[in-house]
Amino acid sequence: MSAFQDTISEAIAALELLREREAEYDAAVAMMVACLRDGGKILACGNGGSAADAAHFMTELLCRFCDDRPSLAGVALTNDGSFLTATANDYGFDQVFARQVEGLGRPGDVLVGISTSGNSANVLAAIRVAKERGLKTLALLGRDGGGTRGIADLDLIVPHPSTARIQEAQKVLIHAFCGAIERELGLV
């Protein structure tokens, strides 16, 4: 089999692991729908590819997923370079998301922390601050969940060893979330 075919097979195997996570998926959708119904917002964070996934998720909420509909409240905590570099310089990189949760998060909001390893110190710090401030927390994790496993209100773990395959599965989760949120809110 070629490297191309191997990559596709590995991606399918990672996606198949999600089938075992339907209960966690349903709970995550319910958490986010309740937040948005109550006038709250969803905040998302992650590093590297997970930062891009956080921004992608919030873009789908704010702009649209498939069809035209009202904008939904979402904030990517990954997008402000000035804030991120100032905070990393003044407080340390592990505080870049927690500081934003302090300023932007309100009780009833949802923080979605994305980490393929489960060991991102800044994502973990944000989850802890969010919980202290009365936000609901969802951790999208990979491998065995790392040090973040069990800290958030809800973990949704892709138990695969490859970062790339975890990221691909998390992208599918994000799209599934968007479709379900729109359906549950009666927007499509």
C-alpha positions as a Python dict, from the first residue, in 0.01 Angstrom:
ca = {
    (1, 'M'): (0, 0, 0),
    (2, 'S'): (124, 352, -77),
    (3, 'A'): (190, 624, 181),
    (4, 'F'): (-115, 803, 45),
    (5, 'Q'): (-338, 498, 102),
    (6, 'D'): (-183, 446, 448),
    (7, 'T'): (-267, 805, 543),
    (8, 'I'): (-629, 761, 436),
    (9, 'S'): (-655, 431, 626),
    (10, 'E'): (-510, 588, 942),
    (11, 'A'): (-749, 884, 916),
    (12, 'I'): (-1046, 651, 880),
    (13, 'A'): (-927, 449, 1181),
    (14, 'A'): (-908, 766, 1391),
    (15, 'L'): (-1256, 871, 1280),
    (16, 'E'): (-1391, 526, 1367),
    (17, 'L'): (-1273, 582, 1725),
    (18, 'L'): (-1518, 874, 1745),
    (19, 'R'): (-1812, 635, 1708),
    (20, 'E'): (-1740, 524, 2066),
    (21, 'R'): (-1766, 885, 2186),
    (22, 'E'): (-2126, 959, 2089),
    (23, 'A'): (-2245, 1009, 2447),
    (24, 'E'): (-1971, 1267, 2510),
    (25, 'Y'): (-2047, 1431, 2174),
    (26, 'D'): (-2418, 1457, 2260),
    (27, 'A'): (-2335, 1605, 2601),
    (28, 'A'): (-2099, 1859, 2439),
    (29, 'V'): (-2366, 1967, 2191),
    (30, 'A'): (-2623, 2001, 2471),
    (31, 'M'): (-2377, 2211, 2675),
    (32, 'M'): (-2308, 2451, 2387),
    (33, 'V'): (-2672, 2475, 2276),
    (34, 'A'): (-2784, 2558, 2633),
    (35, 'C'): (-2517, 2826, 2654),
    (36, 'L'): (-2620, 2990, 2328),
    (37, 'R'): (-2993, 2963, 2408),
    (38, 'D'): (-2929, 3144, 2737),
    (39, 'G'): (-2745, 3430, 2564),
    (40, 'G'): (-2395, 3308, 2644),
    (41, 'K'): (-2094, 3267, 2421),
    (42, 'I'): (-1846, 2998, 2335),
    (43, 'L'): (-1475, 3067, 2379),
    (44, 'A'): (-1215, 2840, 2218),
    (45, 'C'): (-839, 2800, 2250),
    (46, 'G'): (-552, 2576, 2150),
    (47, 'N'): (-194, 2587, 2023),
    (48, 'G'): (-57, 2544, 1672),
    (49, 'G'): (-298, 2339, 1463),
    (50, 'S'): (-540, 2341, 1757),
    (51, 'A'): (-528, 2723, 1753),
    (52, 'A'): (-631, 2709, 1389),
    (53, 'D'): (-908, 2463, 1479),
    (54, 'A'): (-1032, 2695, 1757),
    (55, 'A'): (-1042, 2986, 1512),
    (56, 'H'): (-1210, 2768, 1249),
    (57, 'F'): (-1480, 2659, 1496),
    (58, 'M'): (-1555, 3014, 1607),
    (59, 'T'): (-1561, 3135, 1245),
    (60, 'E'): (-1823, 2872, 1161),
    (61, 'L'): (-2034, 2999, 1453),
    (62, 'L'): (-1992, 3370, 1389),
    (63, 'C'): (-2019, 3362, 1010),
    (64, 'R'): (-2204, 3047, 906),
    (65, 'F'): (-2150, 2677, 869),
    (66, 'C'): (-2348, 2564, 564),
    (67, 'D'): (-2648, 2793, 524),
    (68, 'D'): (-2725, 3155, 597),
    (69, 'R'): (-2845, 3206, 953),
    (70, 'P'): (-2798, 3455, 1237),
    (71, 'S'): (-2447, 3485, 1381),
    (72, 'L'): (-2377, 3283, 1695),
    (73, 'A'): (-2161, 3415, 1980),
    (74, 'G'): (-1812, 3272, 1966),
    (75, 'V'): (-1465, 3405, 2043),
    (76, 'A'): (-1136, 3246, 1936),
    (77, 'L'): (-882, 3324, 2208),
    (78, 'T'): (-605, 3248, 1959),
    (79, 'N'): (-635, 3538, 1716),
    (80, 'D'): (-500, 3855, 1879),
    (81, 'G'): (-125, 3862, 1824),
    (82, 'S'): (-75, 4181, 2024),
    (83, 'F'): (-254, 4041, 2326),
    (84, 'L'): (-86, 3700, 2301),
    (85, 'T'): (266, 3842, 2281),
    (86, 'A'): (211, 4101, 2554),
    (87, 'T'): (67, 3842, 2790),
    (88, 'A'): (334, 3585, 2707),
    (89, 'N'): (600, 3849, 2775),
    (90, 'D'): (446, 3990, 3094),
    (91, 'Y'): (283, 3681, 3253),
    (92, 'G'): (416, 3378, 3067),
    (93, 'F'): (282, 3178, 2777),
    (94, 'D'): (82, 2954, 3008),
    (95, 'Q'): (-143, 3254, 3086),
    (96, 'V'): (-232, 3367, 2732),
    (97, 'F'): (-576, 3203, 2736),
    (98, 'A'): (-650, 3223, 3110),
    (99, 'R'): (-616, 3603, 3105),
    (100, 'Q'): (-870, 3625, 2824),
    (101, 'V'): (-1109, 3395, 3008),
    (102, 'E'): (-1078, 3628, 3309),
    (103, 'G'): (-1172, 3931, 3100),
    (104, 'L'): (-1422, 3785, 2854),
    (105, 'G'): (-1576, 3482, 3022),
    (106, 'R'): (-1902, 3502, 3211),
    (107, 'P'): (-2089, 3237, 3412),
    (108, 'G'): (-2281, 3016, 3172),
    (109, 'D'): (-2038, 3066, 2883),
    (110, 'V'): (-1856, 2760, 2750),
    (111, 'L'): (-1479, 2730, 2708),
    (112, 'V'): (-1363, 2474, 2453),
    (113, 'G'): (-996, 2385, 2510),
    (114, 'I'): (-830, 2189, 2230),
    (115, 'S'): (-508, 1992, 2287),
    (116, 'T'): (-397, 1689, 2087),
    (117, 'S'): (-164, 1581, 2369),
    (118, 'G'): (-377, 1695, 2662),
    (119, 'N'): (-65, 1853, 2807),
    (120, 'S'): (-89, 2215, 2691),
    (121, 'A'): (-25, 2421, 3004),
    (122, 'N'): (-204, 2728, 2869),
    (123, 'V'): (-517, 2531, 2774),
    (124, 'L'): (-521, 2365, 3116),
    (125, 'A'): (-479, 2704, 3290),
    (126, 'A'): (-769, 2845, 3087),
    (127, 'I'): (-992, 2552, 3183),
    (128, 'R'): (-910, 2599, 3550),
    (129, 'V'): (-985, 2973, 3540),
    (130, 'A'): (-1305, 2909, 3346),
    (131, 'K'): (-1427, 2664, 3607),
    (132, 'E'): (-1343, 2908, 3888),
    (133, 'R'): (-1546, 3177, 3711),
    (134, 'G'): (-1855, 2963, 3650),
    (135, 'L'): (-1805, 2878, 3284),
    (136, 'K'): (-1879, 2530, 3152),
    (137, 'T'): (-1572, 2358, 3010),
    (138, 'L'): (-1521, 2114, 2726),
    (139, 'A'): (-1180, 1963, 2650),
    (140, 'L'): (-1115, 1818, 2303),
    (141, 'L'): (-814, 1598, 2365),
    (142, 'G'): (-606, 1328, 2202),
    (143, 'R'): (-409, 1020, 2296),
    (144, 'D'): (-497, 937, 2661),
    (145, 'G'): (-609, 1291, 2746),
    (146, 'G'): (-279, 1381, 2914),
    (147, 'G'): (-273, 1602, 3221),
    (148, 'T'): (-596, 1776, 3119),
    (149, 'R'): (-808, 1461, 3131),
    (150, 'G'): (-1068, 1486, 3405),
    (151, 'I'): (-1020, 1859, 3470),
    (152, 'A'): (-1291, 1998, 3238),
    (153, 'D'): (-1661, 1938, 3291),
    (154, 'L'): (-1653, 1717, 2984),
    (155, 'D'): (-1368, 1548, 2794),
    (156, 'L'): (-1400, 1429, 2437),
    (157, 'I'): (-1087, 1227, 2366),
    (158, 'V'): (-963, 1093, 2032),
    (159, 'P'): (-751, 799, 2160),
    (160, 'H'): (-510, 782, 1867),
    (161, 'P'): (-128, 815, 1882),
    (162, 'S'): (-86, 1043, 1578),
    (163, 'T'): (-121, 1420, 1621),
    (164, 'A'): (-222, 1459, 1256),
    (165, 'R'): (-497, 1196, 1281),
    (166, 'I'): (-622, 1346, 1610),
    (167, 'Q'): (-644, 1689, 1446),
    (168, 'E'): (-836, 1545, 1151),
    (169, 'A'): (-1083, 1376, 1383),
    (170, 'Q'): (-1122, 1696, 1587),
    (171, 'K'): (-1203, 1886, 1266),
    (172, 'V'): (-1482, 1637, 1197),
    (173, 'L'): (-1606, 1686, 1554),
    (174, 'I'): (-1607, 2063, 1507),
    (175, 'H'): (-1811, 2034, 1189),
    (176, 'A'): (-2048, 1788, 1356),
    (177, 'F'): (-2087, 2034, 1646),
    (178, 'C'): (-2170, 2318, 1408),
    (179, 'G'): (-2436, 2120, 1225),
    (180, 'A'): (-2593, 1995, 1547),
    (181, 'I'): (-2590, 2339, 1711),
    (182, 'E'): (-2766, 2490, 1409),
    (183, 'R'): (-3027, 2210, 1404),
    (184, 'E'): (-3089, 2221, 1781),
    (185, 'L'): (-3133, 2599, 1772),
    (186, 'G'): (-3375, 2566, 1479),
    (187, 'L'): (-3159, 2774, 1249),
    (188, 'V'): (-3157, 2535, 951),
}
